[in-house]
Amino acid sequence: MRSSEPGFTLLEILVAVFIMAMVLTFAFEAYKGIEEAYSRVTGPSSSRDRAARIVLDRIERELVGTVMIERAKGSDPLLQPYFFFGETHPYADSEGDTLRFVTRTPLRSPGVPSPGLEIVTYGAVPAQTGPGLSLLRQAEPLPPQLAKEVIWSQPDVVADNVALFLARYEGDDEASGESWDSTGVDRLDQIPRSLVITVSLWETDASGQPTQGPEFARAIDLPVRPFSLSGNDANQPNADCGTGFTVKQCMDSFTQQIATASESLSQAISDAQAQVQDGCWNPQTPSPALQRLKVLMGGVSGFDPGQCK
C-alpha cells in the first residue's frame, strides 16, 4: 500500500547529497587557495623576495647616475679618477660579483643634502652567519687620482645570505660580457650601455634546510654617456637669456658649494664652464658642453637647478 505522507525519494536524497558534496569540495579548494596565497604574502619567502627587489632598486638608483669623463690626450692615467669596474667571483655555493663606479646619485638619508660625486662599491663576501654571501656597499668621496682597488673600510651590509649577485654588461658596440674595466685597453674610458643585475637569496624550506630562492633580474640602462672636456664646444655665442640665468650667473650662485666639492670635480666643472660661459643656463637647444656641465653640477652637494631658471 503506497503511503500518502509527503517526503523525498531515495534518488532525490542522493542527488542532494551529491550536490552538497560538490559545493563543500569547491569551498574547501577555494579556502585552501586563499590560505596558500596568504602564506606566500606573509611568509618568510615573501619577505626575502621583497628584500631582493629592494636591493635591485638601490643599485639601479646609483647606477643610473654613473659619470665617466674621458681623459685628456697625453695625461697621466693614474690621475684619472673616473672609472667603471666590474668583476666576477665564484664561491663554493654562491656567486658574487663586485661593482665599483663613480656616480652623481649616491644614496642618502631623507633630508640630507647630496654628497656630490662619490665612488660606490657593491661586492659580495662570504657571510659570517648562515649560508651564502653578504652583499656589502661602500661609498667614498671622489679622490683626485685613480682608486680602482676595492678596500673595505666601513661598508654597510645591504643583504645577508645571498645566493647570487651577478652583473652582465653590454657596451655601445652591443658586445656583452661578465666583467668590465674602463682602465683597460679594450674598454678605455667607456661605461656599459646597460647592465643586467641578478639577485637571489637563500631561504629556508619546510624542513628547515637552506634552499636557493627565486632569481630576480633587473635590466638597467646608463643614460649619461662618457664625455670629454676638450674645447670642441667652446666659444658659444652670447645669447639673450631674457629673465633667465646665464651659465655664469648660475655658477656664481653656487660658488661656495663648488668650493667644498672634491678637487677633481671642481676642476672638471671649471673646465666645462669655460666652454659655455656666455651661454644661457636653459637654452632651447643646449650645447653638448652645457649638458656636460649640468651633469657635473648634479654631483655638487647643495646644488639646486631650480634656482637657475
C-alpha positions as protocol buffer text, in pm:
chain_id: "A"
residue {
  index: 1
  type: MET
  ca { x: 0 y: 0 z: 0 }
}
residue {
  index: 2
  type: ARG
  ca { x: 152 y: 338 z: -107 }
}
residue {
  index: 3
  type: SER
  ca { x: 199 y: 598 z: 175 }
}
residue {
  index: 4
  type: SER
  ca { x: 26 y: 932 z: 129 }
}
residue {
  index: 5
  type: GLU
  ca { x: 272 y: 1119 z: 361 }
}
residue {
  index: 6
  type: PRO
  ca { x: 491 y: 1381 z: 179 }
}
residue {
  index: 7
  type: GLY
  ca { x: 871 y: 1315 z: 159 }
}
residue {
  index: 8
  type: PHE
  ca { x: 1174 y: 1267 z: -64 }
}
residue {
  index: 9
  type: THR
  ca { x: 1254 y: 969 z: -267 }
}
residue {
  index: 10
  type: LEU
  ca { x: 1588 y: 794 z: -230 }
}
residue {
  index: 11
  type: LEU
  ca { x: 1701 y: 932 z: -566 }
}
residue {
  index: 12
  type: GLU
  ca { x: 1625 y: 1289 z: -463 }
}
residue {
  index: 13
  type: ILE
  ca { x: 1822 y: 1246 z: -141 }
}
residue {
  index: 14
  type: LEU
  ca { x: 2121 y: 1104 z: -328 }
}
residue {
  index: 15
  type: VAL
  ca { x: 2117 y: 1395 z: -575 }
}
residue {
  index: 16
  type: ALA
  ca { x: 2101 y: 1646 z: -289 }
}
residue {
  index: 17
  type: VAL
  ca { x: 2393 y: 1477 z: -107 }
}
residue {
  index: 18
  type: PHE
  ca { x: 2597 y: 1477 z: -428 }
}
residue {
  index: 19
  type: ILE
  ca { x: 2532 y: 1849 z: -486 }
}
residue {
  index: 20
  type: MET
  ca { x: 2621 y: 1931 z: -124 }
}
residue {
  index: 21
  type: ALA
  ca { x: 2945 y: 1734 z: -155 }
}
residue {
  index: 22
  type: MET
  ca { x: 3039 y: 1923 z: -471 }
}
residue {
  index: 23
  type: VAL
  ca { x: 2970 y: 2260 z: -305 }
}
residue {
  index: 24
  type: LEU
  ca { x: 3179 y: 2167 z: 0 }
}
residue {
  index: 25
  type: THR
  ca { x: 3462 y: 2046 z: -222 }
}
residue {
  index: 26
  type: PHE
  ca { x: 3474 y: 2374 z: -416 }
}
residue {
  index: 27
  type: ALA
  ca { x: 3452 y: 2574 z: -93 }
}
residue {
  index: 28
  type: PHE
  ca { x: 3742 y: 2379 z: 59 }
}
residue {
  index: 29
  type: GLU
  ca { x: 3960 y: 2425 z: -250 }
}
residue {
  index: 30
  type: ALA
  ca { x: 3886 y: 2798 z: -254 }
}
residue {
  index: 31
  type: TYR
  ca { x: 3974 y: 2828 z: 115 }
}
residue {
  index: 32
  type: LYS
  ca { x: 4292 y: 2630 z: 64 }
}
residue {
  index: 33
  type: GLY
  ca { x: 4395 y: 2858 z: -225 }
}
residue {
  index: 34
  type: ILE
  ca { x: 4332 y: 3170 z: -18 }
}
residue {
  index: 35
  type: GLU
  ca { x: 4532 y: 3027 z: 273 }
}
residue {
  index: 36
  type: GLU
  ca { x: 4827 y: 2941 z: 47 }
}
residue {
  index: 37
  type: ALA
  ca { x: 4821 y: 3287 z: -112 }
}
residue {
  index: 38
  type: TYR
  ca { x: 4817 y: 3448 z: 233 }
}
residue {
  index: 39
  type: SER
  ca { x: 5112 y: 3233 z: 338 }
}
residue {
  index: 40
  type: ARG
  ca { x: 5306 y: 3342 z: 31 }
}
residue {
  index: 41
  type: VAL
  ca { x: 5239 y: 3708 z: 108 }
}
residue {
  index: 42
  type: THR
  ca { x: 5315 y: 3695 z: 480 }
}
residue {
  index: 43
  type: GLY
  ca { x: 5565 y: 3410 z: 499 }
}
residue {
  index: 44
  type: PRO
  ca { x: 5943 y: 3433 z: 518 }
}
residue {
  index: 45
  type: SER
  ca { x: 5982 y: 3354 z: 148 }
}
residue {
  index: 46
  type: SER
  ca { x: 5781 y: 3664 z: 54 }
}
residue {
  index: 47
  type: SER
  ca { x: 5991 y: 3874 z: 288 }
}
residue {
  index: 48
  type: ARG
  ca { x: 6308 y: 3751 z: 120 }
}
residue {
  index: 49
  type: ASP
  ca { x: 6159 y: 3824 z: -224 }
}
residue {
  index: 50
  type: ARG
  ca { x: 6084 y: 4181 z: -120 }
}
residue {
  index: 51
  type: ALA
  ca { x: 6438 y: 4214 z: 15 }
}
residue {
  index: 52
  type: ALA
  ca { x: 6581 y: 4106 z: -323 }
}
residue {
  index: 53
  type: ARG
  ca { x: 6370 y: 4365 z: -506 }
}
residue {
  index: 54
  type: ILE
  ca { x: 6476 y: 4639 z: -265 }
}
residue {
  index: 55
  type: VAL
  ca { x: 6841 y: 4551 z: -329 }
}
residue {
  index: 56
  type: LEU
  ca { x: 6784 y: 4591 z: -704 }
}
residue {
  index: 57
  type: ASP
  ca { x: 6606 y: 4924 z: -652 }
}
residue {
  index: 58
  type: ARG
  ca { x: 6901 y: 5061 z: -454 }
}
residue {
  index: 59
  type: ILE
  ca { x: 7162 y: 4950 z: -705 }
}
residue {
  index: 60
  type: GLU
  ca { x: 6962 y: 5084 z: -1001 }
}
residue {
  index: 61
  type: ARG
  ca { x: 6925 y: 5428 z: -844 }
}
residue {
  index: 62
  type: GLU
  ca { x: 7301 y: 5465 z: -807 }
}
residue {
  index: 63
  type: LEU
  ca { x: 7395 y: 5309 z: -1139 }
}
residue {
  index: 64
  type: VAL
  ca { x: 7179 y: 5544 z: -1348 }
}
residue {
  index: 65
  type: GLY
  ca { x: 7390 y: 5833 z: -1218 }
}
residue {
  index: 66
  type: THR
  ca { x: 7718 y: 5685 z: -1342 }
}
residue {
  index: 67
  type: VAL
  ca { x: 7962 y: 5952 z: -1467 }
}
residue {
  index: 68
  type: MET
  ca { x: 8263 y: 5896 z: -1694 }
}
residue {
  index: 69
  type: ILE
  ca { x: 8488 y: 6180 z: -1814 }
}
residue {
  index: 70
  type: GLU
  ca { x: 8733 y: 6079 z: -2082 }
}
residue {
  index: 71
  type: ARG
  ca { x: 9095 y: 6152 z: -2003 }
}
residue {
  index: 72
  type: ALA
  ca { x: 9281 y: 6419 z: -2200 }
}
residue {
  index: 73
  type: LYS
  ca { x: 9536 y: 6303 z: -2453 }
}
residue {
  index: 74
  type: GLY
  ca { x: 9879 y: 6258 z: -2301 }
}
residue {
  index: 75
  type: SER
  ca { x: 9751 y: 6283 z: -1944 }
}
residue {
  index: 76
  type: ASP
  ca { x: 9873 y: 6056 z: -1667 }
}
residue {
  index: 77
  type: PRO
  ca { x: 9627 y: 5761 z: -1645 }
}
residue {
  index: 78
  type: LEU
  ca { x: 9685 y: 5741 z: -1269 }
}
residue {
  index: 79
  type: LEU
  ca { x: 9542 y: 6091 z: -1232 }
}
residue {
  index: 80
  type: GLN
  ca { x: 9211 y: 5992 z: -1393 }
}
residue {
  index: 81
  type: PRO
  ca { x: 8963 y: 5945 z: -1105 }
}
residue {
  index: 82
  type: TYR
  ca { x: 8670 y: 5839 z: -1326 }
}
residue {
  index: 83
  type: PHE
  ca { x: 8630 y: 5468 z: -1394 }
}
residue {
  index: 84
  type: PHE
  ca { x: 8383 y: 5179 z: -1409 }
}
residue {
  index: 85
  type: PHE
  ca { x: 8494 y: 4838 z: -1285 }
}
residue {
  index: 86
  type: GLY
  ca { x: 8314 y: 4506 z: -1253 }
}
residue {
  index: 87
  type: GLU
  ca { x: 8445 y: 4156 z: -1199 }
}
residue {
  index: 88
  type: THR
  ca { x: 8303 y: 3816 z: -1103 }
}
residue {
  index: 89
  type: HIS
  ca { x: 8397 y: 3598 z: -804 }
}
residue {
  index: 90
  type: PRO
  ca { x: 8274 y: 3237 z: -792 }
}
residue {
  index: 91
  type: TYR
  ca { x: 8244 y: 3085 z: -444 }
}
residue {
  index: 92
  type: ALA
  ca { x: 8176 y: 2731 z: -321 }
}
residue {
  index: 93
  type: ASP
  ca { x: 7797 y: 2752 z: -304 }
}
residue {
  index: 94
  type: SER
  ca { x: 7727 y: 3103 z: -433 }
}
residue {
  index: 95
  type: GLU
  ca { x: 7834 y: 3359 z: -690 }
}
residue {
  index: 96
  type: GLY
  ca { x: 7904 y: 3722 z: -610 }
}
residue {
  index: 97
  type: ASP
  ca { x: 8034 y: 3998 z: -835 }
}
residue {
  index: 98
  type: THR
  ca { x: 8198 y: 4330 z: -749 }
}
residue {
  index: 99
  type: LEU
  ca { x: 8082 y: 4664 z: -893 }
}
residue {
  index: 100
  type: ARG
  ca { x: 8277 y: 4989 z: -845 }
}
residue {
  index: 101
  type: PHE
  ca { x: 8185 y: 5312 z: -1023 }
}
residue {
  index: 102
  type: VAL
  ca { x: 8158 y: 5690 z: -995 }
}
residue {
  index: 103
  type: THR
  ca { x: 7804 y: 5822 z: -954 }
}
residue {
  index: 104
  type: ARG
  ca { x: 7627 y: 6155 z: -912 }
}
residue {
  index: 105
  type: THR
  ca { x: 7324 y: 5990 z: -748 }
}
residue {
  index: 106
  type: PRO
  ca { x: 7462 y: 5819 z: -436 }
}
residue {
  index: 107
  type: LEU
  ca { x: 7208 y: 5706 z: -178 }
}
residue {
  index: 108
  type: ARG
  ca { x: 7148 y: 5937 z: 115 }
}
residue {
  index: 109
  type: SER
  ca { x: 6908 y: 5964 z: 407 }
}
residue {
  index: 110
  type: PRO
  ca { x: 6596 y: 6183 z: 367 }
}
residue {
  index: 111
  type: GLY
  ca { x: 6674 y: 6547 z: 433 }
}
residue {
  index: 112
  type: VAL
  ca { x: 7049 y: 6502 z: 389 }
}
residue {
  index: 113
  type: PRO
  ca { x: 7195 y: 6709 z: 102 }
}
residue {
  index: 114
  type: SER
  ca { x: 7362 y: 6528 z: -186 }
}
residue {
  index: 115
  type: PRO
  ca { x: 7726 y: 6447 z: -105 }
}
residue {
  index: 116
  type: GLY
  ca { x: 7825 y: 6510 z: -468 }
}
residue {
  index: 117
  type: LEU
  ca { x: 8017 y: 6267 z: -684 }
}
residue {
  index: 118
  type: GLU
  ca { x: 8118 y: 5954 z: -499 }
}
residue {
  index: 119
  type: ILE
  ca { x: 8276 y: 5619 z: -571 }
}
residue {
  index: 120
  type: VAL
  ca { x: 8024 y: 5347 z: -484 }
}
residue {
  index: 121
  type: THR
  ca { x: 8119 y: 4982 z: -445 }
}
residue {
  index: 122
  type: TYR
  ca { x: 7891 y: 4679 z: -427 }
}
residue {
  index: 123
  type: GLY
  ca { x: 8055 y: 4347 z: -352 }
}
residue {
  index: 124
  type: ALA
  ca { x: 7970 y: 4003 z: -213 }
}
residue {
  index: 125
  type: VAL
  ca { x: 8189 y: 3837 z: 51 }
}
residue {
  index: 126
  type: PRO
  ca { x: 8138 y: 3511 z: 246 }
}
residue {
  index: 127
  type: ALA
  ca { x: 7864 y: 3555 z: 506 }
}
residue {
  index: 128
  type: GLN
  ca { x: 7964 y: 3547 z: 873 }
}
residue {
  index: 129
  type: THR
  ca { x: 7640 y: 3370 z: 971 }
}
residue {
  index: 130
  type: GLY
  ca { x: 7427 y: 3134 z: 766 }
}
residue {
  index: 131
  type: PRO
  ca { x: 7480 y: 3015 z: 410 }
}
residue {
  index: 132
  type: GLY
  ca { x: 7593 y: 3215 z: 110 }
}
residue {
  index: 133
  type: LEU
  ca { x: 7735 y: 3566 z: 94 }
}
residue {
  index: 134
  type: SER
  ca { x: 7690 y: 3909 z: 245 }
}
residue {
  index: 135
  type: LEU
  ca { x: 7630 y: 4189 z: -6 }
}
residue {
  index: 136
  type: LEU
  ca { x: 7822 y: 4499 z: 102 }
}
residue {
  index: 137
  type: ARG
  ca { x: 7803 y: 4861 z: -10 }
}
residue {
  index: 138
  type: GLN
  ca { x: 8059 y: 5132 z: 47 }
}
residue {
  index: 139
  type: ALA
  ca { x: 8066 y: 5498 z: -61 }
}
residue {
  index: 140
  type: GLU
  ca { x: 8380 y: 5711 z: -76 }
}
residue {
  index: 141
  type: PRO
  ca { x: 8450 y: 6072 z: -179 }
}
residue {
  index: 142
  type: LEU
  ca { x: 8591 y: 6104 z: -530 }
}
residue {
  index: 143
  type: PRO
  ca { x: 8970 y: 6138 z: -496 }
}
residue {
  index: 144
  type: PRO
  ca { x: 9195 y: 6334 z: -735 }
}
residue {
  index: 145
  type: GLN
  ca { x: 9356 y: 6014 z: -866 }
}
residue {
  index: 146
  type: LEU
  ca { x: 9260 y: 5665 z: -979 }
}
residue {
  index: 147
  type: ALA
  ca { x: 9126 y: 5445 z: -695 }
}
residue {
  index: 148
  type: LYS
  ca { x: 9006 y: 5127 z: -865 }
}
residue {
  index: 149
  type: GLU
  ca { x: 9118 y: 4885 z: -594 }
}
residue {
  index: 150
  type: VAL
  ca { x: 8846 y: 4774 z: -352 }
}
residue {
  index: 151
  type: ILE
  ca { x: 8944 y: 4825 z: 13 }
}
residue {
  index: 152
  type: TRP
  ca { x: 8658 y: 4758 z: 254 }
}
residue {
  index: 153
  type: SER
  ca { x: 8687 y: 5005 z: 541 }
}
residue {
  index: 154
  type: GLN
  ca { x: 8336 y: 5086 z: 669 }
}
residue {
  index: 155
  type: PRO
  ca { x: 8091 y: 4901 z: 443 }
}
residue {
  index: 156
  type: ASP
  ca { x: 7717 y: 4867 z: 502 }
}
residue {
  index: 157
  type: VAL
  ca { x: 7553 y: 4525 z: 480 }
}
residue {
  index: 158
  type: VAL
  ca { x: 7284 y: 4553 z: 212 }
}
residue {
  index: 159
  type: ALA
  ca { x: 7167 y: 4190 z: 230 }
}
residue {
  index: 160
  type: ASP
  ca { x: 7277 y: 3873 z: 408 }
}
residue {
  index: 161
  type: ASN
  ca { x: 7268 y: 3509 z: 298 }
}
residue {
  index: 162
  type: VAL
  ca { x: 7293 y: 3599 z: -70 }
}
residue {
  index: 163
  type: ALA
  ca { x: 7298 y: 3304 z: -309 }
}
residue {
  index: 164
  type: LEU
  ca { x: 7357 y: 3502 z: -627 }
}
residue {
  index: 165
  type: PHE
  ca { x: 7475 y: 3852 z: -712 }
}
residue {
  index: 166
  type: LEU
  ca { x: 7570 y: 3873 z: -1078 }
}
residue {
  index: 167
  type: ALA
  ca { x: 7621 y: 4155 z: -1327 }
}
residue {
  index: 168
  type: ARG
  ca { x: 7630 y: 4118 z: -1704 }
}
residue {
  index: 169
  type: TYR
  ca { x: 7740 y: 4409 z: -1919 }
}
residue {
  index: 170
  type: GLU
  ca { x: 7659 y: 4529 z: -2270 }
}
residue {
  index: 171
  type: GLY
  ca { x: 7862 y: 4801 z: -2442 }
}
residue {
  index: 172
  type: ASP
  ca { x: 7775 y: 5053 z: -2711 }
}
residue {
  index: 173
  type: ASP
  ca { x: 7910 y: 4801 z: -2961 }
}
residue {
  index: 174
  type: GLU
  ca { x: 7643 y: 4554 z: -2836 }
}
residue {
  index: 175
  type: ALA
  ca { x: 7916 y: 4315 z: -2717 }
}
residue {
  index: 176
  type: SER
  ca { x: 7829 y: 4158 z: -2382 }
}
residue {
  index: 177
  type: GLY
  ca { x: 8049 y: 4016 z: -2109 }
}
residue {
  index: 178
  type: GLU
  ca { x: 8082 y: 3911 z: -1746 }
}
residue {
  index: 179
  type: SER
  ca { x: 8331 y: 4184 z: -1650 }
}
residue {
  index: 180
  type: TRP
  ca { x: 8415 y: 4547 z: -1729 }
}
residue {
  index: 181
  type: ASP
  ca { x: 8726 y: 4759 z: -1682 }
}
residue {
  index: 182
  type: SER
  ca { x: 8729 y: 5116 z: -1813 }
}
residue {
  index: 183
  type: THR
  ca { x: 9103 y: 5143 z: -1741 }
}
residue {
  index: 184
  type: GLY
  ca { x: 9191 y: 4859 z: -1979 }
}
residue {
  index: 185
  type: VAL
  ca { x: 9281 y: 4895 z: -2345 }
}
residue {
  index: 186
  type: ASP
  ca { x: 8963 y: 4728 z: -2475 }
}
residue {
  index: 187
  type: ARG
  ca { x: 8720 y: 4948 z: -2279 }
}
residue {
  index: 188
  type: LEU
  ca { x: 8931 y: 5258 z: -2210 }
}
residue {
  index: 189
  type: ASP
  ca { x: 8715 y: 5541 z: -2067 }
}
residue {
  index: 190
  type: GLN
  ca { x: 8396 y: 5354 z: -2158 }
}
residue {
  index: 191
  type: ILE
  ca { x: 8098 y: 5253 z: -1945 }
}
residue {
  index: 192
  type: PRO
  ca { x: 7838 y: 4987 z: -2027 }
}
residue {
  index: 193
  type: ARG
  ca { x: 7535 y: 5091 z: -2224 }
}
residue {
  index: 194
  type: SER
  ca { x: 7330 y: 4867 z: -1997 }
}
residue {
  index: 195
  type: LEU
  ca { x: 7364 y: 4604 z: -1726 }
}
residue {
  index: 196
  type: VAL
  ca { x: 7156 y: 4313 z: -1608 }
}
residue {
  index: 197
  type: ILE
  ca { x: 7182 y: 4260 z: -1231 }
}
residue {
  index: 198
  type: THR
  ca { x: 7061 y: 3926 z: -1093 }
}
residue {
  index: 199
  type: VAL
  ca { x: 6998 y: 3867 z: -722 }
}
residue {
  index: 200
  type: SER
  ca { x: 6890 y: 3554 z: -536 }
}
residue {
  index: 201
  type: LEU
  ca { x: 6874 y: 3497 z: -160 }
}
residue {
  index: 202
  type: TRP
  ca { x: 6893 y: 3179 z: 44 }
}
residue {
  index: 203
  type: GLU
  ca { x: 6566 y: 3076 z: 206 }
}
residue {
  index: 204
  type: THR
  ca { x: 6456 y: 2803 z: 448 }
}
residue {
  index: 205
  type: ASP
  ca { x: 6228 y: 2523 z: 326 }
}
residue {
  index: 206
  type: ALA
  ca { x: 5956 y: 2344 z: 526 }
}
residue {
  index: 207
  type: SER
  ca { x: 6211 y: 2107 z: 679 }
}
residue {
  index: 208
  type: GLY
  ca { x: 6434 y: 2392 z: 795 }
}
residue {
  index: 209
  type: GLN
  ca { x: 6702 y: 2333 z: 533 }
}
residue {
  index: 210
  type: PRO
  ca { x: 6851 y: 2622 z: 330 }
}
residue {
  index: 211
  type: THR
  ca { x: 6739 y: 2641 z: -31 }
}
residue {
  index: 212
  type: GLN
  ca { x: 6814 y: 2897 z: -301 }
}
residue {
  index: 213
  type: GLY
  ca { x: 6526 y: 3136 z: -358 }
}
residue {
  index: 214
  type: PRO
  ca { x: 6400 y: 3262 z: -694 }
}
residue {
  index: 215
  type: GLU
  ca { x: 6626 y: 3474 z: -911 }
}
residue {
  index: 216
  type: PHE
  ca { x: 6530 y: 3838 z: -969 }
}
residue {
  index: 217
  type: ALA
  ca { x: 6687 y: 4018 z: -1265 }
}
residue {
  index: 218
  type: ARG
  ca { x: 6684 y: 4388 z: -1346 }
}
residue {
  index: 219
  type: ALA
  ca { x: 6796 y: 4549 z: -1675 }
}
residue {
  index: 220
  type: ILE
  ca { x: 6948 y: 4893 z: -1606 }
}
residue {
  index: 221
  type: ASP
  ca { x: 7037 y: 5149 z: -1874 }
}
residue {
  index: 222
  type: LEU
  ca { x: 7315 y: 5403 z: -1810 }
}
residue {
  index: 223
  type: PRO
  ca { x: 7182 y: 5722 z: -1976 }
}
residue {
  index: 224
  type: VAL
  ca { x: 7482 y: 5956 z: -1936 }
}
residue {
  index: 225
  type: ARG
  ca { x: 7746 y: 5852 z: -2189 }
}
residue {
  index: 226
  type: PRO
  ca { x: 8119 y: 5924 z: -2143 }
}
residue {
  index: 227
  type: PHE
  ca { x: 8224 y: 6274 z: -2245 }
}
residue {
  index: 228
  type: SER
  ca { x: 8541 y: 6477 z: -2272 }
}
residue {
  index: 229
  type: LEU
  ca { x: 8622 y: 6826 z: -2153 }
}
residue {
  index: 230
  type: SER
  ca { x: 8800 y: 6927 z: -2470 }
}
residue {
  index: 231
  type: GLY
  ca { x: 8740 y: 7262 z: -2629 }
}
residue {
  index: 232
  type: ASN
  ca { x: 8528 y: 7132 z: -2916 }
}
residue {
  index: 233
  type: ASP
  ca { x: 8221 y: 7313 z: -2791 }
}
residue {
  index: 234
  type: ALA
  ca { x: 8399 y: 7628 z: -2677 }
}
residue {
  index: 235
  type: ASN
  ca { x: 8325 y: 7984 z: -2784 }
}
residue {
  index: 236
  type: GLN
  ca { x: 7947 y: 7952 z: -2772 }
}
residue {
  index: 237
  type: PRO
  ca { x: 7790 y: 8279 z: -2891 }
}
residue {
  index: 238
  type: ASN
  ca { x: 7644 y: 8521 z: -2641 }
}
residue {
  index: 239
  type: ALA
  ca { x: 7271 y: 8480 z: -2605 }
}
residue {
  index: 240
  type: ASP
  ca { x: 6984 y: 8689 z: -2481 }
}
residue {
  index: 241
  type: CYS
  ca { x: 6856 y: 8491 z: -2184 }
}
residue {
  index: 242
  type: GLY
  ca { x: 6574 y: 8731 z: -2102 }
}
residue {
  index: 243
  type: THR
  ca { x: 6484 y: 8686 z: -1737 }
}
residue {
  index: 244
  type: GLY
  ca { x: 6671 y: 8355 z: -1724 }
}
residue {
  index: 245
  type: PHE
  ca { x: 7016 y: 8294 z: -1584 }
}
residue {
  index: 246
  type: THR
  ca { x: 7332 y: 8282 z: -1787 }
}
residue {
  index: 247
  type: VAL
  ca { x: 7571 y: 7998 z: -1712 }
}
residue {
  index: 248
  type: LYS
  ca { x: 7799 y: 8239 z: -1528 }
}
residue {
  index: 249
  type: GLN
  ca { x: 7516 y: 8375 z: -1314 }
}
residue {
  index: 250
  type: CYS
  ca { x: 7409 y: 8024 z: -1218 }
}
residue {
  index: 251
  type: MET
  ca { x: 7763 y: 7915 z: -1140 }
}
residue {
  index: 252
  type: ASP
  ca { x: 7830 y: 8227 z: -936 }
}
residue {
  index: 253
  type: SER
  ca { x: 7523 y: 8144 z: -726 }
}
residue {
  index: 254
  type: PHE
  ca { x: 7685 y: 7819 z: -617 }
}
residue {
  index: 255
  type: THR
  ca { x: 8048 y: 7924 z: -579 }
}
residue {
  index: 256
  type: GLN
  ca { x: 8056 y: 7820 z: -214 }
}
residue {
  index: 257
  type: GLN
  ca { x: 7911 y: 7474 z: -284 }
}
residue {
  index: 258
  type: ILE
  ca { x: 8157 y: 7415 z: -570 }
}
residue {
  index: 259
  type: ALA
  ca { x: 8444 y: 7512 z: -342 }
}
residue {
  index: 260
  type: THR
  ca { x: 8350 y: 7233 z: -100 }
}
residue {
  index: 261
  type: ALA
  ca { x: 8348 y: 6968 z: -375 }
}
residue {
  index: 262
  type: SER
  ca { x: 8642 y: 6738 z: -436 }
}
residue {
  index: 263
  type: GLU
  ca { x: 8944 y: 6878 z: -618 }
}
residue {
  index: 264
  type: SER
  ca { x: 8887 y: 6662 z: -925 }
}
residue {
  index: 265
  type: LEU
  ca { x: 8517 y: 6758 z: -951 }
}
residue {
  index: 266
  type: SER
  ca { x: 8590 y: 7129 z: -902 }
}
residue {
  index: 267
  type: GLN
  ca { x: 8849 y: 7120 z: -1178 }
}
residue {
  index: 268
  type: ALA
  ca { x: 8617 y: 6934 z: -1414 }
}
residue {
  index: 269
  type: ILE
  ca { x: 8342 y: 7192 z: -1351 }
}
residue {
  index: 270
  type: SER
  ca { x: 8584 y: 7479 z: -1413 }
}
residue {
  index: 271
  type: ASP
  ca { x: 8696 y: 7325 z: -1743 }
}
residue {
  index: 272
  type: ALA
  ca { x: 8339 y: 7264 z: -1856 }
}
residue {
  index: 273
  type: GLN
  ca { x: 8221 y: 7611 z: -1755 }
}
residue {
  index: 274
  type: ALA
  ca { x: 8494 y: 7778 z: -1959 }
}
residue {
  index: 275
  type: GLN
  ca { x: 8344 y: 7630 z: -2274 }
}
residue {
  index: 276
  type: VAL
  ca { x: 7994 y: 7774 z: -2229 }
}
residue {
  index: 277
  type: GLN
  ca { x: 8048 y: 8072 z: -2002 }
}
residue {
  index: 278
  type: ASP
  ca { x: 7842 y: 8313 z: -2218 }
}
residue {
  index: 279
  type: GLY
  ca { x: 7555 y: 8071 z: -2288 }
}
residue {
  index: 280
  type: CYS
  ca { x: 7214 y: 8064 z: -2116 }
}
residue {
  index: 281
  type: TRP
  ca { x: 7159 y: 7804 z: -1848 }
}
residue {
  index: 282
  type: ASN
  ca { x: 6831 y: 7687 z: -2002 }
}
residue {
  index: 283
  type: PRO
  ca { x: 6852 y: 7747 z: -2378 }
}
residue {
  index: 284
  type: GLN
  ca { x: 6603 y: 7589 z: -2613 }
}
residue {
  index: 285
  type: THR
  ca { x: 6876 y: 7369 z: -2758 }
}
residue {
  index: 286
  type: PRO
  ca { x: 7153 y: 7317 z: -2500 }
}
residue {
  index: 287
  type: SER
  ca { x: 7501 y: 7255 z: -2635 }
}
residue {
  index: 288
  type: PRO
  ca { x: 7682 y: 6928 z: -2551 }
}
residue {
  index: 289
  type: ALA
  ca { x: 7922 y: 7129 z: -2334 }
}
residue {
  index: 290
  type: LEU
  ca { x: 7634 y: 7275 z: -2131 }
}
residue {
  index: 291
  type: GLN
  ca { x: 7480 y: 6932 z: -2089 }
}
residue {
  index: 292
  type: ARG
  ca { x: 7813 y: 6805 z: -1956 }
}
residue {
  index: 293
  type: LEU
  ca { x: 7834 y: 7096 z: -1714 }
}
residue {
  index: 294
  type: LYS
  ca { x: 7485 y: 7022 z: -1582 }
}
residue {
  index: 295
  type: VAL
  ca { x: 7578 y: 6658 z: -1527 }
}
residue {
  index: 296
  type: LEU
  ca { x: 7884 y: 6762 z: -1325 }
}
residue {
  index: 297
  type: MET
  ca { x: 7690 y: 7020 z: -1123 }
}
residue {
  index: 298
  type: GLY
  ca { x: 7444 y: 6746 z: -1033 }
}
residue {
  index: 299
  type: GLY
  ca { x: 7727 y: 6593 z: -832 }
}
residue {
  index: 300
  type: VAL
  ca { x: 7778 y: 6906 z: -619 }
}
residue {
  index: 301
  type: SER
  ca { x: 7631 y: 6887 z: -271 }
}
residue {
  index: 302
  type: GLY
  ca { x: 7368 y: 7158 z: -222 }
}
residue {
  index: 303
  type: PHE
  ca { x: 7321 y: 7239 z: -592 }
}
residue {
  index: 304
  type: ASP
  ca { x: 6960 y: 7324 z: -680 }
}
residue {
  index: 305
  type: PRO
  ca { x: 6898 y: 7364 z: -1056 }
}
residue {
  index: 306
  type: GLY
  ca { x: 6562 y: 7523 z: -981 }
}
residue {
  index: 307
  type: GLN
  ca { x: 6742 y: 7839 z: -867 }
}
residue {
  index: 308
  type: CYS
  ca { x: 6891 y: 7888 z: -1214 }
}
residue {
  index: 309
  type: LYS
  ca { x: 6565 y: 7919 z: -1410 }
}
